[in-house]
Amino acid sequence: MPMYDYRCSACSQAFELLVRSSTVPACPHCQSTELQRQVSLTAAPGTSQALIAAGRRAAAREGHFSNYSKADRAKIK
Ligand SMILES: [Zn+2]
C-alpha cells in the first residue's frame, strides 16, 4: 500500500495517508476529500512518473514549434 503526503485544501493541515486504491483519502482533521498530494520527500528524482511528465512537456514544446520552420508555420495558419 503506498503512503502519500497530502495537504488538505480545506484546513491546510499536512499529513501522511496510506491509500488503498478502492478508497478516497480524506483529511483526518476535517474529513474533507479535497486533498492535494504532495511530492514525496522520500521519492528519488527521476521516477518514471516524473520522466513521463518531463517528456510530455518537452514534446508539447518541441512538437508545436521546433518541428516547423517559421515559413511552414505561416502556411499552416
Ligand atoms: Zn482538513
N, CA, C, O and the ligand as a Tripos MOL2 file, in Angstrom:
@<TRIPOS>MOLECULE
protein
  309   307    78     0     0
PROTEIN
NO_CHARGES

@<TRIPOS>ATOM
      1 N           0.8520   -1.1990    0.0000 N.3       1 MET1
      2 CA          0.0000    0.0000    0.0000 C.3       1 MET1
      3 C           0.8850    1.2450    0.0000 C.2       1 MET1
      4 O           1.7410    1.3930    0.8720 O.2       1 MET1
      5 N           0.6920    2.1170   -0.9410 N.am      2 PRO2
      6 CA          1.5450    3.3050   -0.9860 C.3       2 PRO2
      7 C           1.1550    4.3160    0.0790 C.2       2 PRO2
      8 O          -0.0180    4.4380    0.4320 O.2       2 PRO2
      9 N           2.1390    5.0340    0.5850 N.am      3 MET3
     10 CA          1.8720    6.1120    1.5440 C.3       3 MET3
     11 C           2.1900    7.4290    0.8590 C.2       3 MET3
     12 O           3.2410    7.5900    0.2400 O.2       3 MET3
     13 N           1.2700    8.3600    0.9810 N.am      4 TYR4
     14 CA          1.4570    9.6460    0.3240 C.3       4 TYR4
     15 C           1.3620   10.7820    1.3240 C.2       4 TYR4
     16 O           0.6920   10.6710    2.3510 O.2       4 TYR4
     17 N           2.0320   11.8590    1.0140 N.am      5 ASP5
     18 CA          1.8960   13.0950    1.7860 C.3       5 ASP5
     19 C           0.7920   13.9260    1.1520 C.2       5 ASP5
     20 O           0.7620   14.1260   -0.0620 O.2       5 ASP5
     21 N          -0.0980   14.3970    1.9810 N.am      6 TYR6
     22 CA         -1.1970   15.2160    1.4970 C.3       6 TYR6
     23 C          -1.2490   16.5230    2.2490 C.2       6 TYR6
     24 O          -0.7840   16.6340    3.3840 O.2       6 TYR6
     25 N          -1.8280   17.5140    1.5880 N.am      7 ARG7
     26 CA         -2.1940   18.7410    2.2760 C.3       7 ARG7
     27 C          -3.6740   18.9630    2.0090 C.2       7 ARG7
     28 O          -4.1370   18.8480    0.8740 O.2       7 ARG7
     29 N          -4.4040   19.2810    3.0610 N.am      8 CYS8
     30 CA         -5.8390   19.4650    2.9460 C.3       8 CYS8
     31 C          -6.1400   20.8650    2.4090 C.2       8 CYS8
     32 O          -5.6290   21.8620    2.9200 O.2       8 CYS8
     33 N          -6.9720   20.9220    1.3750 N.am      9 SER9
     34 CA         -7.3370   22.2220    0.8070 C.3       9 SER9
     35 C          -8.2530   22.9930    1.7330 C.2       9 SER9
     36 O          -8.2970   24.2230    1.6850 O.2       9 SER9
     37 N          -8.9850   22.2830    2.5760 N.am     10 ALA10
     38 CA         -9.9740   22.9300    3.4290 C.3      10 ALA10
     39 C          -9.3500   23.5220    4.6900 C.2      10 ALA10
     40 O          -9.6640   24.6540    5.0580 O.2      10 ALA10
     41 N          -8.4670   22.7700    5.3600 N.am     11 CYS11
     42 CA         -7.9410   23.2470    6.6430 C.3      11 CYS11
     43 C          -6.4220   23.4070    6.6390 C.2      11 CYS11
     44 O          -5.8350   23.7570    7.6620 O.2      11 CYS11
     45 N          -5.7810   23.1530    5.4950 N.am     12 SER12
     46 CA         -4.3460   23.3800    5.3180 C.3      12 SER12
     47 C          -3.4570   22.5060    6.1850 C.2      12 SER12
     48 O          -2.2690   22.7910    6.3360 O.2      12 SER12
     49 N          -4.0110   21.4500    6.7550 N.am     13 GLN13
     50 CA         -3.1960   20.5210    7.5240 C.3      13 GLN13
     51 C          -2.4340   19.6080    6.5670 C.2      13 GLN13
     52 O          -2.9660   19.1930    5.5370 O.2      13 GLN13
     53 N          -1.1990   19.3020    6.9120 N.am     14 ALA14
     54 CA         -0.4200   18.3370    6.1380 C.3      14 ALA14
     55 C          -0.3410   17.0390    6.9170 C.2      14 ALA14
     56 O          -0.2380   17.0500    8.1430 O.2      14 ALA14
     57 N          -0.3890   15.9270    6.2120 N.am     15 PHE15
     58 CA         -0.3920   14.6190    6.8800 C.3      15 PHE15
     59 C          -0.0540   13.5450    5.8670 C.2      15 PHE15
     60 O          -0.0740   13.7700    4.6570 O.2      15 PHE15
     61 N           0.2580   12.3620    6.3970 N.am     16 GLU16
     62 CA          0.5360   11.2140    5.5420 C.3      16 GLU16
     63 C          -0.6350   10.2560    5.6250 C.2      16 GLU16
     64 O          -1.2360   10.0720    6.6840 O.2      16 GLU16
     65 N          -0.9490    9.6460    4.4860 N.am     17 LEU17
     66 CA         -2.0190    8.6590    4.4720 C.3      17 LEU17
     67 C          -1.5780    7.4340    3.6880 C.2      17 LEU17
     68 O          -0.9160    7.5350    2.6550 O.2      17 LEU17
     69 N          -1.9600    6.2840    4.2030 N.am     18 LEU18
     70 CA         -1.8740    5.0620    3.4080 C.3      18 LEU18
     71 C          -3.0990    5.0220    2.5150 C.2      18 LEU18
     72 O          -4.2240    5.1740    2.9910 O.2      18 LEU18
     73 N          -2.8920    4.8220    1.2450 N.am     19 VAL19
     74 CA         -4.0010    4.9290    0.3110 C.3      19 VAL19
     75 C          -4.2910    3.5770   -0.3230 C.2      19 VAL19
     76 O          -3.4490    2.9980   -1.0090 O.2      19 VAL19
     77 N          -5.4890    3.0930   -0.0810 N.am     20 ARG20
     78 CA         -5.9770    1.9200   -0.8090 C.3      20 ARG20
     79 C          -6.6350    2.4150   -2.0870 C.2      20 ARG20
     80 O          -7.2850    3.4600   -2.0960 O.2      20 ARG20
     81 N          -6.4670    1.6720   -3.1430 N.am     21 SER21
     82 CA         -6.9890    2.1380   -4.4240 C.3      21 SER21
     83 C          -8.5090    2.2520   -4.4210 C.2      21 SER21
     84 O          -9.0830    3.0010   -5.2110 O.2      21 SER21
     85 N          -9.1560    1.5060   -3.5280 N.am     22 SER22
     86 CA        -10.6230    1.4820   -3.5310 C.3      22 SER22
     87 C         -11.2280    2.5820   -2.6680 C.2      22 SER22
     88 O         -12.4470    2.7500   -2.6490 O.2      22 SER22
     89 N         -10.3990    3.3270   -1.9620 N.am     23 THR23
     90 CA        -10.9530    4.3310   -1.0560 C.3      23 THR23
     91 C         -10.4870    5.7300   -1.4480 C.2      23 THR23
     92 O          -9.3990    5.9040   -1.9970 O.2      23 THR23
     93 N         -11.3060    6.7020   -1.1660 N.am     24 VAL24
     94 CA        -10.9460    8.0900   -1.3960 C.3      24 VAL24
     95 C         -10.3090    8.6260   -0.1210 C.2      24 VAL24
     96 O         -10.9240    8.5600    0.9430 O.2      24 VAL24
     97 N          -9.1040    9.1470   -0.2030 N.am     25 PRO25
     98 CA         -8.4610    9.6590    1.0070 C.3      25 PRO25
     99 C          -9.1940   10.8870    1.5440 C.2      25 PRO25
    100 O          -9.6460   11.7360    0.7760 O.2      25 PRO25
    101 N          -9.3030   10.9710    2.8420 N.am     26 ALA26
    102 CA         -9.9820   12.0940    3.4760 C.3      26 ALA26
    103 C          -9.1000   12.6670    4.5700 C.2      26 ALA26
    104 O          -8.3050   11.9590    5.1880 O.2      26 ALA26
    105 N          -9.2550   13.9540    4.7970 N.am     27 CYS27
    106 CA         -8.4830   14.6420    5.8220 C.3      27 CYS27
    107 C          -8.8460   14.1030    7.2070 C.2      27 CYS27
    108 O         -10.0260   14.0550    7.5520 O.2      27 CYS27
    109 N          -7.8500   13.6930    8.0090 N.am     28 PRO28
    110 CA         -8.1450   13.1900    9.3560 C.3      28 PRO28
    111 C          -8.5800   14.3080   10.3080 C.2      28 PRO28
    112 O          -9.0900   14.0360   11.3950 O.2      28 PRO28
    113 N          -8.3810   15.5560    9.9010 N.am     29 HIS29
    114 CA         -8.7380   16.6790   10.7670 C.3      29 HIS29
    115 C         -10.1640   17.1540   10.5180 C.2      29 HIS29
    116 O         -10.9010   17.4280   11.4650 O.2      29 HIS29
    117 N         -10.5540   17.2520    9.2520 N.am     30 CYS30
    118 CA        -11.8780   17.8060    8.9600 C.3      30 CYS30
    119 C         -12.6930   16.9240    8.0140 C.2      30 CYS30
    120 O         -13.8090   17.2800    7.6350 O.2      30 CYS30
    121 N         -12.1340   15.7740    7.6340 N.am     31 GLN31
    122 CA        -12.8260   14.8140    6.7740 C.3      31 GLN31
    123 C         -13.0540   15.3130    5.3530 C.2      31 GLN31
    124 O         -13.7840   14.6780    4.5920 O.2      31 GLN31
    125 N         -12.4530   16.4210    4.9850 N.am     32 SER32
    126 CA        -12.5570   16.8820    3.6090 C.3      32 SER32
    127 C         -11.8400   15.9130    2.6760 C.2      32 SER32
    128 O         -10.8080   15.3490    3.0400 O.2      32 SER32
    129 N         -12.3750   15.7190    1.4880 N.am     33 THR33
    130 CA        -11.6960   14.8930    0.4950 C.3      33 THR33
    131 C         -10.9900   15.7460   -0.5510 C.2      33 THR33
    132 O         -10.4820   15.2260   -1.5450 O.2      33 THR33
    133 N         -10.9610   17.0540   -0.3270 N.am     34 GLU34
    134 CA        -10.2510   17.9400   -1.2510 C.3      34 GLU34
    135 C          -8.8030   18.0440   -0.7990 C.2      34 GLU34
    136 O          -8.4100   18.9880   -0.1140 O.2      34 GLU34
    137 N          -8.0230   17.0510   -1.2000 N.am     35 LEU35
    138 CA         -6.6420   16.9580   -0.7670 C.3      35 LEU35
    139 C          -5.7150   17.1630   -1.9420 C.2      35 LEU35
    140 O          -6.0210   16.7870   -3.0730 O.2      35 LEU35
    141 N          -4.5850   17.7630   -1.6560 N.am     36 GLN36
    142 CA         -3.5520   17.9050   -2.6730 C.3      36 GLN36
    143 C          -2.4260   16.9570   -2.3210 C.2      36 GLN36
    144 O          -1.8690   17.0330   -1.2260 O.2      36 GLN36
    145 N          -2.0840   16.0670   -3.2320 N.am     37 ARG37
    146 CA         -0.9920   15.1550   -2.9550 C.3      37 ARG37
    147 C           0.3360   15.8840   -3.1220 C.2      37 ARG37
    148 O           0.5790   16.5270   -4.1430 O.2      37 ARG37
    149 N           1.1780   15.7800   -2.1270 N.am     38 GLN38
    150 CA          2.4670   16.4360   -2.1690 C.3      38 GLN38
    151 C           3.4880   15.5110   -2.8220 C.2      38 GLN38
    152 O           3.3410   14.2890   -2.8040 O.2      38 GLN38
    153 N           4.5080   16.1060   -3.3880 N.am     39 VAL39
    154 CA          5.6120   15.3060   -3.9020 C.3      39 VAL39
    155 C           6.3450   14.7220   -2.7040 C.2      39 VAL39
    156 O           6.7950   15.4500   -1.8200 O.2      39 VAL39
    157 N           6.4560   13.4190   -2.6890 N.am     40 SER40
    158 CA          7.0600   12.7580   -1.5420 C.3      40 SER40
    159 C           8.5330   13.1090   -1.4220 C.2      40 SER40
    160 O           9.2710   13.1210   -2.4070 O.2      40 SER40
    161 N           8.9450   13.3930   -0.1940 N.am     41 LEU41
    162 CA         10.3410   13.7250    0.0330 C.3      41 LEU41
    163 C          11.2330   12.4940   -0.1060 C.2      41 LEU41
    164 O          12.4340   12.6080   -0.3520 O.2      41 LEU41
    165 N          10.6350   11.3270    0.0520 N.am     42 THR42
    166 CA         11.4320   10.1080    0.0040 C.3      42 THR42
    167 C          11.5790    9.5710   -1.4130 C.2      42 THR42
    168 O          12.4200    8.7080   -1.6650 O.2      42 THR42
    169 N          10.7670   10.0740   -2.3380 N.am     43 ALA43
    170 CA         10.8510    9.5850   -3.7100 C.3      43 ALA43
    171 C          12.0840   10.1570   -4.3890 C.2      43 ALA43
    172 O          12.3380   11.3590   -4.3230 O.2      43 ALA43
    173 N          12.8410    9.3000   -5.0340 N.am     44 ALA44
    174 CA         14.0260    9.7580   -5.7350 C.3      44 ALA44
    175 C          13.6190   10.5680   -6.9590 C.2      44 ALA44
    176 O          12.6190   10.2540   -7.6040 O.2      44 ALA44
    177 N          14.3870   11.6100   -7.2840 N.am     45 PRO45
    178 CA         14.0950   12.3290   -8.5250 C.3      45 PRO45
    179 C          14.3190   11.4030   -9.7110 C.2      45 PRO45
    180 O          15.1700   10.5150   -9.6590 O.2      45 PRO45
    181 N          13.5670   11.6080  -10.7650 N.am     46 GLY46
    182 CA         13.7200   10.7510  -11.9260 C.3      46 GLY46
    183 C          12.8950    9.4900  -11.8490 C.2      46 GLY46
    184 O          13.2140    8.5030  -12.5120 O.2      46 GLY46
    185 N          11.8360    9.5000  -11.0510 N.am     47 THR47
    186 CA         10.9070    8.3750  -11.0980 C.3      47 THR47
    187 C          10.2390    8.3630  -12.4570 C.2      47 THR47
    188 O          10.2610    9.3620  -13.1760 O.2      47 THR47
    189 N           9.6520    7.2480  -12.8070 N.am     48 SER48
    190 CA          9.0570    7.1320  -14.1320 C.3      48 SER48
    191 C           7.9800    8.1930  -14.3490 C.2      48 SER48
    192 O           7.8480    8.7410  -15.4430 O.2      48 SER48
    193 N           7.2190    8.4730  -13.3040 N.am     49 GLN49
    194 CA          6.1590    9.4670  -13.4350 C.3      49 GLN49
    195 C           6.7440   10.8430  -13.7610 C.2      49 GLN49
    196 O           6.2130   11.5700  -14.6010 O.2      49 GLN49
    197 N           7.8280   11.1870  -13.0960 N.am     50 ALA50
    198 CA          8.4580   12.4800  -13.3400 C.3      50 ALA50
    199 C           9.0410   12.5320  -14.7450 C.2      50 ALA50
    200 O           8.9700   13.5590  -15.4190 O.2      50 ALA50
    201 N           9.6190   11.4160  -15.1810 N.am     51 LEU51
    202 CA         10.2060   11.3770  -16.5240 C.3      51 LEU51
    203 C           9.1340   11.5150  -17.5900 C.2      51 LEU51
    204 O           9.3230   12.2100  -18.5880 O.2      51 LEU51
    205 N           8.0000   10.8440  -17.3700 N.am     52 ILE52
    206 CA          6.9050   10.9430  -18.3350 C.3      52 ILE52
    207 C           6.3970   12.3740  -18.4190 C.2      52 ILE52
    208 O           6.1510   12.8940  -19.5080 O.2      52 ILE52
    209 N           6.2440   13.0020  -17.2650 N.am     53 ALA53
    210 CA          5.7490   14.3740  -17.2400 C.3      53 ALA53
    211 C           6.7240   15.3020  -17.9590 C.2      53 ALA53
    212 O           6.3090   16.1710  -18.7260 O.2      53 ALA53
    213 N           8.0040   15.1190  -17.7130 N.am     54 ALA54
    214 CA          9.0150   15.9500  -18.3570 C.3      54 ALA54
    215 C           9.0230   15.7140  -19.8630 C.2      54 ALA54
    216 O           9.1720   16.6470  -20.6510 O.2      54 ALA54
    217 N           8.8600   14.4390  -20.2510 N.am     55 GLY55
    218 CA          8.8300   14.0980  -21.6610 C.3      55 GLY55
    219 C           7.6550   14.7330  -22.3650 C.2      55 GLY55
    220 O           7.7770   15.2120  -23.4920 O.2      55 GLY55
    221 N           6.5100   14.7350  -21.6940 N.am     56 ARG56
    222 CA          5.3190   15.3330  -22.2950 C.3      56 ARG56
    223 C           5.4730   16.8330  -22.4310 C.2      56 ARG56
    224 O           5.0460   17.4230  -23.4230 O.2      56 ARG56
    225 N           6.0850   17.4490  -21.4310 N.am     57 ARG57
    226 CA          6.3030   18.8940  -21.5260 C.3      57 ARG57
    227 C           7.2210   19.2070  -22.6990 C.2      57 ARG57
    228 O           6.9820   20.1430  -23.4630 O.2      57 ARG57
    229 N           8.2830   18.4010  -22.8280 N.am     58 ALA58
    230 CA          9.2410   18.6250  -23.9070 C.3      58 ALA58
    231 C           8.5840   18.3940  -25.2650 C.2      58 ALA58
    232 O           8.8110   19.1530  -26.2070 O.2      58 ALA58
    233 N           7.7690   17.3450  -25.3590 N.am     59 ALA59
    234 CA          7.1050   17.0320  -26.6170 C.3      59 ALA59
    235 C           6.1380   18.1450  -27.0060 C.2      59 ALA59
    236 O           6.0620   18.5320  -28.1720 O.2      59 ALA59
    237 N           5.4070   18.6500  -26.0330 N.am     60 ALA60
    238 CA          4.4600   19.7190  -26.3150 C.3      60 ALA60
    239 C           5.1910   20.9590  -26.8090 C.2      60 ALA60
    240 O           4.7490   21.6280  -27.7430 O.2      60 ALA60
    241 N           6.3180   21.2520  -26.1660 N.am     61 ARG61
    242 CA          7.0930   22.4350  -26.5130 C.3      61 ARG61
    243 C           7.6760   22.2740  -27.9140 C.2      61 ARG61
    244 O           7.5180   23.1460  -28.7690 O.2      61 ARG61
    245 N           8.3580   21.1380  -28.1400 N.am     62 GLU62
    246 CA          9.0630   20.9630  -29.3990 C.3      62 GLU62
    247 C           8.1100   20.6250  -30.5440 C.2      62 GLU62
    248 O           8.3100   21.0630  -31.6770 O.2      62 GLU62
    249 N           7.0780   19.8470  -30.2400 N.am     63 GLY63
    250 CA          6.1550   19.4350  -31.2810 C.3      63 GLY63
    251 C           5.4410   20.6030  -31.9180 C.2      63 GLY63
    252 O           5.1660   20.6010  -33.1180 O.2      63 GLY63
    253 N           5.1450   21.5950  -31.1130 N.am     64 HIS64
    254 CA          4.3650   22.7060  -31.6360 C.3      64 HIS64
    255 C           5.2160   23.7460  -32.3390 C.2      64 HIS64
    256 O           4.7250   24.5190  -33.1620 O.2      64 HIS64
    257 N           6.5040   23.7540  -32.0010 N.am     65 PHE65
    258 CA          7.2960   24.8610  -32.5280 C.3      65 PHE65
    259 C           8.5170   24.4280  -33.3190 C.2      65 PHE65
    260 O           8.6550   24.8050  -34.4820 O.2      65 PHE65
    261 N           9.4000   23.6540  -32.7250 N.am     66 SER66
    262 CA         10.6930   23.4640  -33.3650 C.3      66 SER66
    263 C          10.6250   22.5150  -34.5660 C.2      66 SER66
    264 O          11.5550   22.4870  -35.3720 O.2      66 SER66
    265 N           9.5350   21.7290  -34.7030 N.am     67 ASN67
    266 CA          9.4320   20.8660  -35.8800 C.3      67 ASN67
    267 C           9.0210   21.6520  -37.1240 C.2      67 ASN67
    268 O           9.0510   21.1300  -38.2380 O.2      67 ASN67
    269 N           8.6500   22.8730  -36.9240 N.am     68 TYR68
    270 CA          8.2290   23.6840  -38.0620 C.3      68 TYR68
    271 C           9.1170   24.9100  -38.1890 C.2      68 TYR68
    272 O           9.4680   25.5490  -37.1970 O.2      68 TYR68
    273 N           9.4660   25.2200  -39.4020 N.am     69 SER69
    274 CA         10.1710   26.4780  -39.6200 C.3      69 SER69
    275 C           9.1550   27.6210  -39.5560 C.2      69 SER69
    276 O           7.9470   27.3830  -39.5610 O.2      69 SER69
    277 N           9.6280   28.8050  -39.4980 N.am     70 LYS70
    278 CA          8.7330   29.9530  -39.4440 C.3      70 LYS70
    279 C           7.8390   30.0080  -40.6850 C.2      70 LYS70
    280 O           6.6570   30.3440  -40.5970 O.2      70 LYS70
    281 N           8.4260   29.6700  -41.8510 N.am     71 ALA71
    282 CA          7.6670   29.6890  -43.1150 C.3      71 ALA71
    283 C           6.5840   28.6220  -43.1110 C.2      71 ALA71
    284 O           5.4660   28.8660  -43.5650 O.2      71 ALA71
    285 N           6.9170   27.4170  -42.5920 N.am     72 ASP72
    286 CA          5.9240   26.3440  -42.5330 C.3      72 ASP72
    287 C           4.7520   26.7510  -41.6390 C.2      72 ASP72
    288 O           3.5920   26.5130  -41.9730 O.2      72 ASP72
    289 N           5.0690   27.3610  -40.5110 N.am     73 ARG73
    290 CA          4.0060   27.7500  -39.5970 C.3      73 ARG73
    291 C           3.1000   28.8080  -40.2310 C.2      73 ARG73
    292 O           1.9000   28.8470  -39.9610 O.2      73 ARG73
    293 N           3.6680   29.6460  -41.0560 N.am     74 ALA74
    294 CA          2.8750   30.6700  -41.7300 C.3      74 ALA74
    295 C           1.8980   30.0220  -42.6990 C.2      74 ALA74
    296 O           0.7710   30.4910  -42.8570 O.2      74 ALA74
    297 N           2.3310   28.9360  -43.3510 N.am     75 LYS75
    298 CA          1.4620   28.2350  -44.3030 C.3      75 LYS75
    299 C           0.3210   27.5140  -43.5970 C.2      75 LYS75
    300 O          -0.8050   27.4700  -44.0910 O.2      75 LYS75
    301 N           0.6380   26.9410  -42.4100 N.am     76 ILE76
    302 CA         -0.3580   26.1830  -41.6600 C.3      76 ILE76
    303 C          -1.5030   27.0940  -41.1900 C.2      76 ILE76
    304 O          -2.6740   26.7170  -41.2300 O.2      76 ILE76
    305 N          -1.1390   28.2760  -40.7530 N.am     77 LYS77
    306 CA         -2.1620   29.1570  -40.1920 C.3      77 LYS77
    307 C          -2.9510   29.8730  -41.2730 C.2      77 LYS77
    308 O          -3.8520   30.6530  -40.9650 O.2      77 LYS77
    309 ZN         -8.7730   19.1700    6.5280 Zn       78 ZN78
@<TRIPOS>BOND
     1     1     2 1
     2     2     3 1
     3     3     4 2
     4     3     5 am
     5     5     6 1
     6     6     7 1
     7     7     8 2
     8     7     9 am
     9     9    10 1
    10    10    11 1
    11    11    12 2
    12    11    13 am
    13    13    14 1
    14    14    15 1
    15    15    16 2
    16    15    17 am
    17    17    18 1
    18    18    19 1
    19    19    20 2
    20    19    21 am
    21    21    22 1
    22    22    23 1
    23    23    24 2
    24    23    25 am
    25    25    26 1
    26    26    27 1
    27    27    28 2
    28    27    29 am
    29    29    30 1
    30    30    31 1
    31    31    32 2
    32    31    33 am
    33    33    34 1
    34    34    35 1
    35    35    36 2
    36    35    37 am
    37    37    38 1
    38    38    39 1
    39    39    40 2
    40    39    41 am
    41    41    42 1
    42    42    43 1
    43    43    44 2
    44    43    45 am
    45    45    46 1
    46    46    47 1
    47    47    48 2
    48    47    49 am
    49    49    50 1
    50    50    51 1
    51    51    52 2
    52    51    53 am
    53    53    54 1
    54    54    55 1
    55    55    56 2
    56    55    57 am
    57    57    58 1
    58    58    59 1
    59    59    60 2
    60    59    61 am
    61    61    62 1
    62    62    63 1
    63    63    64 2
    64    63    65 am
    65    65    66 1
    66    66    67 1
    67    67    68 2
    68    67    69 am
    69    69    70 1
    70    70    71 1
    71    71    72 2
    72    71    73 am
    73    73    74 1
    74    74    75 1
    75    75    76 2
    76    75    77 am
    77    77    78 1
    78    78    79 1
    79    79    80 2
    80    79    81 am
    81    81    82 1
    82    82    83 1
    83    83    84 2
    84    83    85 am
    85    85    86 1
    86    86    87 1
    87    87    88 2
    88    87    89 am
    89    89    90 1
    90    90    91 1
    91    91    92 2
    92    91    93 am
    93    93    94 1
    94    94    95 1
    95    95    96 2
    96    95    97 am
    97    97    98 1
    98    98    99 1
    99    99   100 2
   100    99   101 am
   101   101   102 1
   102   102   103 1
   103   103   104 2
   104   103   105 am
   105   105   106 1
   106   106   107 1
   107   107   108 2
   108   107   109 am
   109   109   110 1
   110   110   111 1
   111   111   112 2
   112   111   113 am
   113   113   114 1
   114   114   115 1
   115   115   116 2
   116   115   117 am
   117   117   118 1
   118   118   119 1
   119   119   120 2
   120   119   121 am
   121   121   122 1
   122   122   123 1
   123   123   124 2
   124   123   125 am
   125   125   126 1
   126   126   127 1
   127   127   128 2
   128   127   129 am
   129   129   130 1
   130   130   131 1
   131   131   132 2
   132   131   133 am
   133   133   134 1
   134   134   135 1
   135   135   136 2
   136   135   137 am
   137   137   138 1
   138   138   139 1
   139   139   140 2
   140   139   141 am
   141   141   142 1
   142   142   143 1
   143   143   144 2
   144   143   145 am
   145   145   146 1
   146   146   147 1
   147   147   148 2
   148   147   149 am
   149   149   150 1
   150   150   151 1
   151   151   152 2
   152   151   153 am
   153   153   154 1
   154   154   155 1
   155   155   156 2
   156   155   157 am
   157   157   158 1
   158   158   159 1
   159   159   160 2
   160   159   161 am
   161   161   162 1
   162   162   163 1
   163   163   164 2
   164   163   165 am
   165   165   166 1
   166   166   167 1
   167   167   168 2
   168   167   169 am
   169   169   170 1
   170   170   171 1
   171   171   172 2
   172   171   173 am
   173   173   174 1
   174   174   175 1
   175   175   176 2
   176   175   177 am
   177   177   178 1
   178   178   179 1
   179   179   180 2
   180   179   181 am
   181   181   182 1
   182   182   183 1
   183   183   184 2
   184   183   185 am
   185   185   186 1
   186   186   187 1
   187   187   188 2
   188   187   189 am
   189   189   190 1
   190   190   191 1
   191   191   192 2
   192   191   193 am
   193   193   194 1
   194   194   195 1
   195   195   196 2
   196   195   197 am
   197   197   198 1
   198   198   199 1
   199   199   200 2
   200   199   201 am
   201   201   202 1
   202   202   203 1
   203   203   204 2
   204   203   205 am
   205   205   206 1
   206   206   207 1
   207   207   208 2
   208   207   209 am
   209   209   210 1
   210   210   211 1
   211   211   212 2
   212   211   213 am
   213   213   214 1
   214   214   215 1
   215   215   216 2
   216   215   217 am
   217   217   218 1
   218   218   219 1
   219   219   220 2
   220   219   221 am
   221   221   222 1
   222   222   223 1
   223   223   224 2
   224   223   225 am
   225   225   226 1
   226   226   227 1
   227   227   228 2
   228   227   229 am
   229   229   230 1
   230   230   231 1
   231   231   232 2
   232   231   233 am
   233   233   234 1
   234   234   235 1
   235   235   236 2
   236   235   237 am
   237   237   238 1
   238   238   239 1
   239   239   240 2
   240   239   241 am
   241   241   242 1
   242   242   243 1
   243   243   244 2
   244   243   245 am
   245   245   246 1
   246   246   247 1
   247   247   248 2
   248   247   249 am
   249   249   250 1
   250   250   251 1
   251   251   252 2
   252   251   253 am
   253   253   254 1
   254   254   255 1
   255   255   256 2
   256   255   257 am
   257   257   258 1
   258   258   259 1
   259   259   260 2
   260   259   261 am
   261   261   262 1
   262   262   263 1
   263   263   264 2
   264   263   265 am
   265   265   266 1
   266   266   267 1
   267   267   268 2
   268   267   269 am
   269   269   270 1
   270   270   271 1
   271   271   272 2
   272   271   273 am
   273   273   274 1
   274   274   275 1
   275   275   276 2
   276   275   277 am
   277   277   278 1
   278   278   279 1
   279   279   280 2
   280   279   281 am
   281   281   282 1
   282   282   283 1
   283   283   284 2
   284   283   285 am
   285   285   286 1
   286   286   287 1
   287   287   288 2
   288   287   289 am
   289   289   290 1
   290   290   291 1
   291   291   292 2
   292   291   293 am
   293   293   294 1
   294   294   295 1
   295   295   296 2
   296   295   297 am
   297   297   298 1
   298   298   299 1
   299   299   300 2
   300   299   301 am
   301   301   302 1
   302   302   303 1
   303   303   304 2
   304   303   305 am
   305   305   306 1
   306   306   307 1
   307   307   308 2
@<TRIPOS>SUBSTRUCTURE
     1 MET1         2 RESIDUE 1 A MET
     2 PRO2         6 RESIDUE 1 A PRO
     3 MET3        10 RESIDUE 1 A MET
     4 TYR4        14 RESIDUE 1 A TYR
     5 ASP5        18 RESIDUE 1 A ASP
     6 TYR6        22 RESIDUE 1 A TYR
     7 ARG7        26 RESIDUE 1 A ARG
     8 CYS8        30 RESIDUE 1 A CYS
     9 SER9        34 RESIDUE 1 A SER
    10 ALA10       38 RESIDUE 1 A ALA
    11 CYS11       42 RESIDUE 1 A CYS
    12 SER12       46 RESIDUE 1 A SER
    13 GLN13       50 RESIDUE 1 A GLN
    14 ALA14       54 RESIDUE 1 A ALA
    15 PHE15       58 RESIDUE 1 A PHE
    16 GLU16       62 RESIDUE 1 A GLU
    17 LEU17       66 RESIDUE 1 A LEU
    18 LEU18       70 RESIDUE 1 A LEU
    19 VAL19       74 RESIDUE 1 A VAL
    20 ARG20       78 RESIDUE 1 A ARG
    21 SER21       82 RESIDUE 1 A SER
    22 SER22       86 RESIDUE 1 A SER
    23 THR23       90 RESIDUE 1 A THR
    24 VAL24       94 RESIDUE 1 A VAL
    25 PRO25       98 RESIDUE 1 A PRO
    26 ALA26      102 RESIDUE 1 A ALA
    27 CYS27      106 RESIDUE 1 A CYS
    28 PRO28      110 RESIDUE 1 A PRO
    29 HIS29      114 RESIDUE 1 A HIS
    30 CYS30      118 RESIDUE 1 A CYS
    31 GLN31      122 RESIDUE 1 A GLN
    32 SER32      126 RESIDUE 1 A SER
    33 THR33      130 RESIDUE 1 A THR
    34 GLU34      134 RESIDUE 1 A GLU
    35 LEU35      138 RESIDUE 1 A LEU
    36 GLN36      142 RESIDUE 1 A GLN
    37 ARG37      146 RESIDUE 1 A ARG
    38 GLN38      150 RESIDUE 1 A GLN
    39 VAL39      154 RESIDUE 1 A VAL
    40 SER40      158 RESIDUE 1 A SER
    41 LEU41      162 RESIDUE 1 A LEU
    42 THR42      166 RESIDUE 1 A THR
    43 ALA43      170 RESIDUE 1 A ALA
    44 ALA44      174 RESIDUE 1 A ALA
    45 PRO45      178 RESIDUE 1 A PRO
    46 GLY46      182 RESIDUE 1 A GLY
    47 THR47      186 RESIDUE 1 A THR
    48 SER48      190 RESIDUE 1 A SER
    49 GLN49      194 RESIDUE 1 A GLN
    50 ALA50      198 RESIDUE 1 A ALA
    51 LEU51      202 RESIDUE 1 A LEU
    52 ILE52      206 RESIDUE 1 A ILE
    53 ALA53      210 RESIDUE 1 A ALA
    54 ALA54      214 RESIDUE 1 A ALA
    55 GLY55      218 RESIDUE 1 A GLY
    56 ARG56      222 RESIDUE 1 A ARG
    57 ARG57      226 RESIDUE 1 A ARG
    58 ALA58      230 RESIDUE 1 A ALA
    59 ALA59      234 RESIDUE 1 A ALA
    60 ALA60      238 RESIDUE 1 A ALA
    61 ARG61      242 RESIDUE 1 A ARG
    62 GLU62      246 RESIDUE 1 A GLU
    63 GLY63      250 RESIDUE 1 A GLY
    64 HIS64      254 RESIDUE 1 A HIS
    65 PHE65      258 RESIDUE 1 A PHE
    66 SER66      262 RESIDUE 1 A SER
    67 ASN67      266 RESIDUE 1 A ASN
    68 TYR68      270 RESIDUE 1 A TYR
    69 SER69      274 RESIDUE 1 A SER
    70 LYS70      278 RESIDUE 1 A LYS
    71 ALA71      282 RESIDUE 1 A ALA
    72 ASP72      286 RESIDUE 1 A ASP
    73 ARG73      290 RESIDUE 1 A ARG
    74 ALA74      294 RESIDUE 1 A ALA
    75 LYS75      298 RESIDUE 1 A LYS
    76 ILE76      302 RESIDUE 1 A ILE
    77 LYS77      306 RESIDUE 1 A LYS
    78 ZN78       309 GROUP 0 **** ****
